[in-house]
Every structure is written in structure tokens, then in C-alpha cells.
């Protein structure tokens, strides 16, 4: 069996999702060089306040953490693109394992009741075939031992892909709408809302406003990446 596996790898080698070199046997998804180049966000008061400032005066957020800095043409953009558009769903698990371990060690989300992903519209989900947050959310759920509930928040309008919008359009987009299926279920609960990338924060803000229709709900946020410069 091992011999057949080695023959298969010879003709269909695993390659780094960023630089596309052939991975060594102990490497997964990223080569060692690219793995070391990942722009991981330091968990310190300064960066945490910077993340929180995205939502100051808009929606009340208990805590917010993000794993990677996202820059145009950078490694984070490449791997997120592979995850979202190239069916490389294992990248969600890869990021979730690394980020989830950090979050567990910090204890920042010890009092979370549920993990909720930003949903895709049903039409986009059918076209793409998957939500890029599913593996990420499931992995965080396993590591943090918090239940993952992907279907309670739904998207009821279709919006353009964020990468195709101009900056002004992102800020002024009021067409994207979300709907919470059950307002009583999350009453007095602390939920962790997850997404891939924080740009302007508009999508997360809209989700939070819908969640806040629930009585005494507390919201925290965790994302794979954060854009410093729009």
C-alpha cells in the first residue's frame, strides 16, 4: 500500500498552494518557506484594539481576533483565493487548526456558546458547491469544543463579490441582507461569528445587526484574515 502511495505521489505530487513547489513528505498545503512567511497577527493589546476599531460606534463586539494579515498579491490573498475559488477546502482546516490552537491557549473564547459562519446565498452555495468557512468553522468547533451551527443565519440577497467592488461601493452597499431563523434560540447566548477576511467590516456589521435582534445576545468575531489597508 505504501509503495502504491509513493508511485501515486510521483506522478501526482502535492504542491504548495502558494509557490507551487512540490511538498516534502512532512509538509502539508504550504512548503516550509511559505509556511514561515505567513503574516500571522500578534495577539497583543495594540493589534486587538486595531481590529476592534473597525466596529467602534457601529455594533457592540465583545472580542475580536484574526489570524493573518491580508495584503494584495500577498501569500494570504493567494491561499484564501485557493480556498474560495479552487475548491481547496483543506486550507480552511489548516488555518482552523493553527488559529484554533492559539485561541484555545489564550482562553479568549472560553465562554462562547455557539460558532456561526457568515452564510453564502443559496444560489452562490449551489454554484460554488461549498461555503469556504465550513472546514474552518468545524475545525474551530472541534478544538474549542464549541458547537458549530451553520444554518441558523441565512443570506437572503445576492451581492457582488467584494473583490469586484470599488471602495466606496463596499461602504455604501445596503443591499446585502441576512436573516436569523430563530431569535429565541440565541437569547442570552455568546456567539462567535466567523468569516474569511475583514475588509471594511460591512458584511460582518450587517450580520451583527441581525443577530442583535435577539435579546441579551453577546457577539465576538474570529476571521482568517484582516486587511490593514483598503
Buried (B, 14 or more C-beta within 10 A) or exposed (E): EEEEEEEEEEEEEBEBBBEEBEBEEEBBBBBEEBBEBBBBBEBEEEBBEBBBEBBEEEBEBBBBBBBBBBBEEBBBBBBBBBBBEEEBBBBBBBBBBBBBEBBBEEEBBEEBBBBBBBBBBEEBEEEEEBBBBBBBBBBBBBBBEBEBBBEBBBBEEEBEEBEEBEEEEBEEBEEBBBEBEEBEEBEEBBBBBBBBBBBBBBBBBBBBEBBBEBEEBBBBBBBBBBBEEE
